[in-house]
Amino acid sequence: MSGKYPVASWKELDALLRRHNFYLKSQKGSHIKYEHTSGMIVVVPRHKVISIGVLKGIIRQISLLERVSEEKLIVELKEGKAL
């Protein structure tokens, strides 16, 4: 199951979140808060490698707010790494 999720850094998640109507709200230590235009907040740890559990949760939140399938977001995250 975890094989379908790419290894991602906080920078790659930053790009994905910004493409889906999130903006940087604040940062405290190594955790960055992003706010969606609807008001929902997502916290991303500023790590070189984001754990699978955290990555799944963030992708699930983006999927629910933006009404985009999780699979499409995973592909977008993988393609973003190639660019």
Number of C-alpha atoms within 10 A of each C-alpha: 4 9 7 10 16 15 17 18 18 18 15 17 20 17 14 19 20 14 10 16 15 22 17 16 13 11 14 8 7 9 14 17 16 22 18 19 12 10 9 12 16 19 16 21 19 17 13 12 14 19 13 15 9 13 21 15 12 16 22 15 16 22 17 11 14 12 9 14 13 16 13 12 17 18 13 13 20 17 10 13 14 7 5
